[in-house]
Amino acid sequence: MIGVIRVFTSDDPEVVQKHGAIIENIYHLRTISKCIPDQPFGIHNDETEERAIPKIIEVGKELEKEGCEAVVVSCAADPGVAQLQQTLSIPVIGAGSAAAYLALESGVKTGVIGITNEVPPVIGQALGQRLVKYIRPEGVRTTKDLTAPEGKRKSIEAAKHLIESGAKQIVFACTGLSTIGLAKVLREELNVPVIDAVEAEGFLASAIEEKI
């Protein structure tokens, strides 16, 4: 069983389980999802990330105690991943490093979409010179902005801009883009490879499960 840590607060079970459901549907893994407390707008800057990390660590400990064989931090900034890797006795996967790993496999120029002002270091540093451009969709500041119709439209426009700038593939630097199902839209409308961070973390989790 894979533990999925959601880095925002919600009392809606369907919303909390959304990323786990994506992993289950694609990779046929059992998942259990938990969110951190008191952060309804999730992580979208340094301050909110700093506040979230201790909570992420506590949730990770809970998931290990409940029998999870691996834990996924479903956030492209990989908050708390390094700390959890030192704390838990089970594998810990970050969505951002998972997406970067898969992006590097192709070896092509890459455009990145996220909601922060700058590309998350775990992605930007990994891509290096293969990073063509990073973009934040206009008017999008938090994951809640993505769920609005305007947020999705602006995200599609951002992806088009990345392709026009020379990107041969697109990486999501926000798992909220996975929540709104943007990868399917871009693959169909733009005919471009898309590395969805939630799909990427699920891929690595499935590789771990095969070895257990």
HELIX and SHEET records of a PDB file:
HELIX    1   1 PRO A   13  VAL A   16  1                                   4    
HELIX    2   2 LYS A   18  TYR A   27  1                                  10    
HELIX    3   3 ASP A   46  LYS A   65  1                                  20    
HELIX    4   4 VAL A   81  THR A   87  1                                   7    
HELIX    5   5 ALA A   95  SER A  106  1                                  12    
HELIX    6   6 PRO A  121  LEU A  127  1                                   7    
HELIX    7   7 GLY A  128  ARG A  130  5                                   3    
HELIX    8   8 THR A  143  LEU A  146  1                                   4    
HELIX    9   9 PRO A  149  GLU A  164  1                                  16    
HELIX   10  10 GLY A  176  THR A  179  1                                   4    
HELIX   11  11 LEU A  182  GLU A  189  1                                   8    
HELIX   12  12 ALA A  197  LYS A  211  1                                  15    
SHEET    1   A 4 THR A  31  CYS A  35  0                                        
SHEET    2   A 4 ILE A   2  ARG A   6  1                                        
SHEET    3   A 4 ALA A  70  VAL A  73  1                                        
SHEET    4   A 4 VAL A  92  GLY A  94  1                                        
SHEET    1   B 4 LEU A 131  ILE A 135  0                                        
SHEET    2   B 4 THR A 110  ILE A 113  1                                        
SHEET    3   B 4 GLN A 169  PHE A 172  1                                        
SHEET    4   B 4 VAL A 194  ILE A 195  1                                        
END                                                                             
